[in-house]
């Protein structure tokens, strides 16, 4: 049986706060598309810098639940 789970080499987000924060830190998206619901989705290369920057963003108190 073929494994249909494929590893996406890029991180996808439609959360504009993430896109804006990443851009402010010099991380650029690799491409953007509009999904079937008309929502823009940005794709970023998965790197340690990306994860470290997202970690920095989400360590802000305003993102606490």
C-alpha positions as CSV (number, residue, x, y, z in Angstrom):
1,X,0.0,0.0,0.0
2,X,1.3,3.4,-1.0
3,X,1.9,6.0,1.8
4,X,-0.2,9.0,0.8
5,X,1.1,11.2,3.5
6,X,3.4,13.7,1.9
7,X,5.8,16.0,3.7
8,X,5.2,19.6,2.7
9,X,8.6,21.3,2.4
10,X,7.0,24.7,3.1
11,X,5.1,26.2,6.0
12,X,1.7,27.6,5.0
13,X,-0.2,30.4,6.7
14,X,-3.2,32.6,6.1
15,X,-2.7,34.5,9.3
16,X,-1.7,38.0,8.3
17,X,-0.1,38.8,11.6
18,X,2.4,36.0,10.9
19,X,3.1,37.2,7.4
20,X,3.7,40.8,8.6
21,X,5.9,39.7,11.5
22,X,8.0,37.4,9.4
23,X,8.4,40.1,6.7
24,X,9.5,42.6,9.4
25,X,12.2,40.1,10.4
26,X,13.5,39.7,6.9
27,X,11.8,36.4,6.2
28,X,10.1,36.3,2.8
29,X,7.5,34.0,1.5
30,X,8.4,31.7,-1.4
31,X,5.0,32.0,-3.0
32,X,1.4,32.9,-2.3
33,X,-1.9,31.6,-3.7
34,X,-5.6,31.9,-3.1
35,X,-7.4,28.8,-1.9
36,X,-10.9,27.6,-2.9
37,X,-12.5,29.8,-0.2
38,X,-10.8,32.9,-1.6
39,X,-8.3,33.2,1.2
40,X,-4.7,34.1,0.5
41,X,-2.2,31.5,1.7
42,X,1.5,32.3,2.0
43,X,4.2,29.6,1.9
44,X,7.5,29.9,3.6
45,X,10.6,27.6,3.4
46,X,10.8,25.6,6.6
47,X,14.1,26.7,8.3
48,X,15.3,27.0,11.8
49,X,15.2,30.8,11.4
50,X,11.5,30.5,10.5
51,X,10.7,28.5,13.6
52,X,12.8,30.7,15.8
53,X,11.0,33.8,14.5
54,X,7.5,32.3,14.9
55,X,8.5,31.3,18.4
56,X,9.5,34.9,19.1
57,X,6.2,36.2,17.8
58,X,4.1,33.7,19.8
59,X,6.0,34.4,23.0
60,X,4.3,37.8,23.0
61,X,1.6,38.0,25.8
62,X,-1.1,39.0,23.3
63,X,-1.0,35.5,21.8
64,X,-1.6,33.7,25.2
65,X,-4.8,31.8,25.5
